Amino acid sequence: MADKSKKYHLEIQTHRKNPYGLLRSSYRVNGKTRHDTLCRFNGLSLEQLRAMQAAIQGKTVIKEEFKITSSREYGASFVCVALMKAIGLHKAIYSRPSEEWLRASLAMIAGRLIYAGSKLSLSHCSRFSTLWDICGIEDVDVNIHCYAAMDRLLERQSAIQKALAKKHLRDGILVLYDITSCYMEGEYLDSELVRFGYNRDNKRGHEQIVISLLCAKDGCPIAVEVLAGNTKDETTVLDKINELQEKYGVEKVVFVGDRGMITQAKYEQLNHETVKVISALTHGAIKSLCKREVIQLSMFDEKNIIEVVDGSIRYCLCKNPDMAAKEGATRHALLKKTTVELDKIVVSTRKTKYSKEVRAGRVIDKYKMGKFIMLEGSGENLTYALDEAKIEHESCLDGCYVIYTDVTAEDMTAYEVVKNYKSLIKVEQAFRNMKMVHLEIRPIFHKTDERIKCHVFICMLAYYVMWHMKQRLKPLFEVNGKGAARKYTFDYVLETLKCIRKETIEFCNTNSSTITALSNEQDHILKLLEISI
C-alpha cells in the first residue's frame, strides 16, 4: 500500500521492445538518490503510460477510473513449479512436457504443498491462485485434470521412483526405512488396503492403511508404498531390500530399520555379502543378551558408547539419562494407578457379576503392569503385592538401548553406527510433515485403493519438493537463534512467497497484468532458491 506521506512518480522505461512503467518514490541518502518501487505496469502502450504519468503529476484529469480488478497468489505457485523443473522432477514423471496429465500432476504436487485440501478444492482455486495458469491449464475439470491425471501418475509410480533412486542412491549407500499408519474415516467395504491394525495414531476404532517410506541417508524421499492396515513391520523388510537390489539396482546396501523391525528370522534370510543392517534391540532382546552374559547392565554408560562384539554382530551400548527419568516416571505413574484401583477391589464388599480376581486382572491388563503385581488368595481373601525385585531390575534398564550392526569396524566406527541409526529421525520428520504439519495427508477423501495409493504418492512427491526447498534455504534457517530479528520457518517462507501476487489492472478501458514488486526479504528468498520471477 502506498504511503500517503511520500510523493510518487511513474518512471517509463522504453529501452526494451515493449515499454513498461515503474511506480516509484525517490529520496536522498547521504547525497545519493535512492528509489523505492511500489509496482510495475506491463501491457500498456506508451501513450497510456504517458497519460498515467501525467495524471500522477497532476497535469491532467482522467475520467476513467483506475481499478485493480483482481489479485491472485503467484509467488509460491511459480516457485514450486519452477523448482520442480529445476530439480528435474517433471522429467522423472514423464519425458514429454507437453502432456496435459503431466502438467496437471505438477499442479497437484505444488497444490498439495501450498494449499493441501481435496482435489476438488484445488480444482476451484483459480479464483485466488495462478497455479493452474502457470502449469498451462485453463478451464480446470476435476475429473480430467485431477482424477484422470492421478490414474496416469500412478501408472508411472514405479518408473518415477526408479528415476529418483538412480539420482540419489548408489551402490553401497546407507538407506533409511520406516513405516507408519494413517487412520481412515468412513466405510471402505471393498478395500483391500483399509484394515484394522496396530494404530500408531492412537485412534481406536478406526481402520487404517500402512505407509512405508524409503529415504536416502540425507533424508531425501525415494519411494513410498501403501500397504494393508494390518501389515506388520517385519514382514515388509525383505521385500523392500529386494526392491532396492532388483528394481533400483543398488546391489550393496546398508539397511537402517527401526527397533525390532529386523527380527532374527529375517536377519538369517539376508544375503550378508551384499546387505548389511543397522537396527536396535527390543527390551526383550536386551534381557536375552544379559541372560547369555554377552552384555551386563553395568556396562551401559551415559557418556560413552560401549561396544561388544559377538561373532559377526557388533552391539553398541548406550544410555540416555533423560529417557531413563521419563521411563521411570511413567512406570511409577502406572503402578500408582494400578494399586489405587486394586486397593478398591480388595476392600470392596459389593456383589458384582465378576469375581475380584477377574476385576483385578482387568485392571492389571489395562495398565500392563502384570509382571510387577503378584495376586495372592482368592475371593474375599484376595490380596496383592508388588514384586520389588522385578521393579528394581526393570529400573536398571531405563534409558538403556542397544544398537547392533554387522558392518565391520573398519567400515564404520561405533559412533558412526549410533549416529546412522539416529538418522531414522529424518524419516520420522518426513512422516510428520506428510501426515500433519505441511502436506496434511489426512483426511483422505478418496474411496478406491488406487486413488488412495496415488494420493499418498503425490504427498511424497510434494515432500520431495519441500526437501529440496529446505536444502536451498539452509542459510536462511541457520540464522535462527543467533540474534536474528526473525525466526524463519518453512511456513513463514511459503507465506512470504504467497504475498507475491499477480494483479489485473483496468485503465483507459484496457486490462493489463502486473506482478507486485518484490520486497528485500522476498528477493533474498528467491536468490537462495536460485529462481527468478
N, C-alpha and C positions, 0 to 999 in steps of 0.2 A: 504494500500500500504506500502511496506517495506521501511524503512528509510535507504538510502544508506550509511549514516554515521555510522550506527550500524553494528555490526557483529552478524550474526545469526548462530544458530546451530540446528540440528534436534535431539530431545530427543526421544528415543524409549522406550515405556512402554510395558512391557511383563508380568505384574503381573495379567492381565486378560486373558480370554480364547483366544481372538484374539488380536494380537499386534496392536498398533497404534502409530503414530508419532506426536510429537508436535514441530512445528517450532517456536523457541524462541530466544529472545535476553536476555543476562544476564548483570547485572550491580550491583554495590555495593552502599548501602546507610547506612551510619553510621556503617560501618564494616560488614553489613549483605548483603548476596547475594539475589538479587531480580530478578524476571523473568517477561518478557512481552511475552505473547503468541500471535503469529500472526495468526496461523490457525492450524487445526488438520487434520491428514490424517487417514482415515479408509479404510478398504477393501484391503489393500496391504499386501503381505506376508512379513515375517521377512527379507527374502533375498532382496526383493525390497526396504524395508525401509533402510536396511544397505547400499545398493547401493546408494540410495538417500543421506544418511548421509555422505558417503564417497565423493560424488560429491560436497556437500556443503563445506566439509572440504578441497576440492581441491586435494584430493588424487587420483582421477580418472576422466576420461573424459567419459561422457555418450553420445553416438551417438544419441539416441532417444531424440526428443525434448519434454521438459516438457510443457504441454499445459493445460489451463483451457478451456475446450470445451464448457461449458455452465454455466450460473449463473442465478438462478431464485429466486424470492421472496419466503421466507419461514417463517420468524418470525411472521408476522401479521396473516397469514393464520393459522399457527399452534396454535397461542394463541387464536384466535376466536373459532376455533373448539374445542380446549381443554377446554375453558371456558364454552361453551355450554354444554359440557358433565359434567363439574364440578358443574354447577348450575341445572343440571337435565333437561335441555330443550329437549334433544334428547329423553328422556323417556316420557316427556309430549307429544311430537309429535307422537311417536309410541313406543310400548314396545319391538319390535323386532329390535335390532340394525343391523341385517344382511340385512334388506330390502334395496334394491338398491334405491328406491324412497326416503327413509328416508335420506340416505347418500347424495343423490343429493339435497335434501331440505336443509340440513345443509350447503352444499357448496353454495347454492343460498343465504342463510341468511348471511353467512360470506362474500360472494362476494358483497352483497349489502352494507355492512358496509365498506369494504376495497376499492372496485372499482366502485360501483354504475353502471351506464350504462345499456344497454339492456341485456336480457338473451342470445342473440346471441353472443354479445361481450364477455360475461362471459364464454360461452362455448369454446371460442377460446383463453382463457387466459393461457392455459397450456404451451405456448411458453415462457412465462415470469413469471409464478407463479406455485407453487406446490400445490395450493388449492385443485384441483381435486384429485391429488395423495394422499394428506393427508386424504381425505374423502374416499379413496379406490376405485376410479373410473378411469378407463383408457378408451381411445378412446371415448371421450365425444361426444354424439349425442344430439343436442339441442332439437330434438323432443321427445326423451326418457327421458333425464336427466334434462330437464327444463320444457317443456310444459306438458308432461305426469305426471311428478312429481308434478307440480303445481296443476293439476286436483286432484291428490290424496291428496295433502296437504289441499286443500280447503274442501274436504270431511271431513277432521279431524278438521277443524277450531273450531267447537262448542266444541268438546271434549278437544282440546288443551286449549281453553280459560277457560273451566271449571276447568282444572287442575291448571292453573295459579291462578284462583280465590281461589281455595282451599288452595293454598300455601301462598297467600298474603292477603287474606281477611278473616275476622272473624266477628261473629255476633256483631252488634253494632258499627262497624267501620265507619269511615268517608271516603266517596268516592267522588272523583273529576270527573266531567263530562263536556265536552265541544264538540262543533262541529266546523268544518271548511269546506272550499270549496277548490276544486282543479280544475283549468280550464283545458280544453281538447283542443287538436288541431286535425284537420281533420274532417271527416264525420263519424257520428255514427247513421245512419238512422234506424237501427233495435234495438238500445239500449233502455232499459227501465230505465237506470241509468243516461245517459248523457242528461241533460236538461238545459235550461236557468233558472237562478235564481239569488238570491242576491249574487253577486260575491265579496267575501272578498279579492280577489287578485287584485281588481281594473282592471280587464281585460274585458272591454266592448266588446260585440260582440262574446264572446267565451261561448260555452256551458260548463257545469261543472258537477262534482259529488260532493256530500256532504259526509264528513267523520266524524263519531262520535267516540270518544275515551273515554274509562273508565279507570281511574287510581286509585291506592291506595293513601292514604294520603301522602306518601313519593314520589309520582310521578312515581312509577313503573307502566308501562302499563299492563292492564289486558285484555281488549277486544276492538276490533275495528270493525266497521261496515260501509259498503259503502251504501249510500242512494241516491235516485234520486236527481238531481241537484236543483230541485225546492222545496225541503223539508224545512219546517220552523222549527226553533229551538224548539219552544214549543211543537210541535207535537211529538217529539221523547222522551219526558221526561217520560211519563207513561210507555211506552214500555220498556225503559231502567230500570226503577225501578222494573217492573215485571220480567225482565230478571235477575236482581240481586237476587230477592227473590225466584223465581221459578226454574230458571236454575242453579244458583250458590249457592243457599241455604243460602243466607245472609238474615235472617228473619228481623232483626232490622238494620236500616242503617241511617246514617246522610248524606243526599244527597246535595252536593255542586254544584250549577249551576250558570252560568253567568247571568249578568244583564237582566232582563225581560224574562229569559227562563222559569221560573215557574210562569205562569200567575195566576190570582185569580181563574179563572175557573179550571185550572189544579190543583191548590192547594186544592181546595174543593173536588176534586175527590180522594185525597190521604187518605190512612189509617193512621191517625195521631198517632195511638198507636204504629205502627211499623216503620213509616217513618217520620223522621224529616228533615227539609230543612234549608239550608243557601244560601241566594242569595242577590241580590242588586236591589234596585228600579230604575226604569227609571225616568227621569226628570218629566215626566207627572204624575207619581205616587207620587213623592215628592210634587209637586204642589197640588195634591189632598189631601194629608195629611195636608198641610198647610191650605187649604180651610176648612177642617174639624176641624182645630185647634188642631189636635193631636200633631203637632210639630210647631215650629216657626223658621224662618230663623235666628233669633238672637241666637238660641241655638247652632248653628254649631260653633265648636271651632277648631283652628288649632293645639292645643297641646293635648287636652283631648277628649276621646270618651264619648259622652253624650248618655245615654241610656234612652229610653222612652218605656213604656210598654202599649200596647193597647190590652186588652183581653189576649189571649194566645200568641200574637206576641210581640217580643222584637225588637225595632228599635235602631240601633247603628248609631248615627250621627257623621260624620267625615268631615273634610275639609282639602284639600291638597293645600297649597299656591302656589306650583309650577304649579299644574294643573289649578288653578284659573287664574294665569297670562297667561298661554297658551290659555285657552278658551277665555279669554277677548281679547287677541291679535288676535285670529282667527276671532272672531265676528267683531272686528274693521276693519280688513282687508277686510272681505266680504262686510261689509256695505260700505266701501270706493269704492270697485269695482262696487257695485250696483249703488251708487249715481253718480259715474262718467258716467256710461252708461245711466242712467236715465236723467242726465243733457243734454246729447247729443240728446236724443229723444225729450225732452221738447222744446229745441230751434230749432230743425230741421224744415226746411220748404220743405224738399224734399218729393215729392209724391211717395208713395210706395204701394205695393199690400195690406199691412196690416196697420190697423189704429195704432195710437200712443198707445192706450190702450192695444192692443194685443202685440205690441212690448215691452211695459213696463212690461206687465205680464210675458212675456217670460224671460226677464232679472231677474225679481224678483224670478221666479221659478228656474232659473239657479243657483242662489246663495242661494236659500232657505231663503230669508230674508223677506218673506211676512208678518210675524207678527210684523215687525218693520216699515213697509212702509205703509203710507196712501196715496192712489191716490185720487186726487181731480179734479173735472172738467172733460171735455171730448174734443175730437177732438183737435183743435189748442189751446184750453184753458187748456189743461191737465197740471196739476202740481202735486207735491207730497210733503209729509212732513214726518219727522221721528217721531215716537212715543217714545219720550224721556222717558215717564213713564215706558213703557214696557222694554225699553233697560236698564233702571236703575234696574227694578225688576229682569230682567234676569241676570244682573251682580251680583246680590246678591246670585245667585245660583252657580256662577262659583266656581269650585273646591269642591263643596258640593256633598257628596254621602251618601246614607243610606243603610246599610246592615241589613237585617232582618232575624230572625230565630224563630222557635218555640221550640228550645232546651231550657230547663229550666236553670235558672241562677245557680242552684245547680250543674248542669252537665257541664256548660260551661260559663265562665265569658265573659263579653263584649269584653275584649281584645282578648280572645281566639276566639271568634266569628269572629272578624275582621281578625285576623291572619289566621284562617282557610279558610276564603273566599279568601284572598290574595294568598293562596296556589294554586289557579287555574292557577297561572303563570307557575306552573310545567307542566300543560297540554299544555299551550301555547308554552313552551320550547320544549315539545315533538313534537308538530306540526311543529315548526320552524326547528328542526333537521330532521324530516321526509321529509319536503317539500323542504328545500333549503340547509341547512348547510352541513350535512353529507350524508344523505341517498338518497337525490335527487329523490323523488317520481315522479317528473316531469322530462322530458316528459314521458308520459305513452305510451309505444309502442304497447300495446295490444288493440285489436279491439272488443273482446267479453266481455260481462258483467262478466262472470265467471272468466276470466283471469284478468280483472281489479280488481275484489274483491281479488283475490289471490295475485296479485302484492302488493296491499295495506297491506294485511295481512303479507306478507314477510317483508315489510318495518317496520311494527310494531314489529315483532319478532326480526329484526335487532336492533331496538331501545331498545328492552328489553335486548339484549346482551350488547349494549352500556351502558345502565343504570347500569348494574351490574359491568361493567368495571370501570365506573366512581366512583362507591361506593368503590371499592377496591383501586382505585388510589387517594382517597381523601387526604391522607398525602402528595402526590406529588403536588396536586393543591393548598393545603393550604399554601405552602411556597411562593406562588405568592404574590408580593407586600411587602415582608418582607426582602428586601435586597438580595433576591436570584439573582444569576448570570444569571439565565434564567427563563423566564416566561413560565410555562408549560401549554399547551392546549391539548385537546384530539387529534387534528390533528397532533400536534408535536409528541405525544406519538405513534400514529399509524405510522407515517413516520419513527420514530426511530426503531420501530419493523420491518418495511419493509426492513430496512438495514441489517437485519439478513438474509443471503442468503444461498441457497444450491448450491454448485458448483460441477461440474463434472470435474475430472482431468484425463488427459491421460498421463500415464507414463509407459515406458517399455512395450508398446503395451497393457497395461491394463488400464481399466477405473475404477475409484473409485469416490465416492462422499464424500463430507465433508461439514460441517456447519461452516460458518465463526465464528471466536472466538468472544465472547461477550465483548462489552465494559463495563466499570463500570456502565454507565448510563443504558444500556440495561439490565444488570444483576439486577440493583435496581428496574427497572420497573417490571421485571418478578417475583421478590421476592414479591412485593406488590400485584401482580396478583395471587400469590401462584401457579405459573406454572413453571415447569422445562422443559428446552429444551435439 
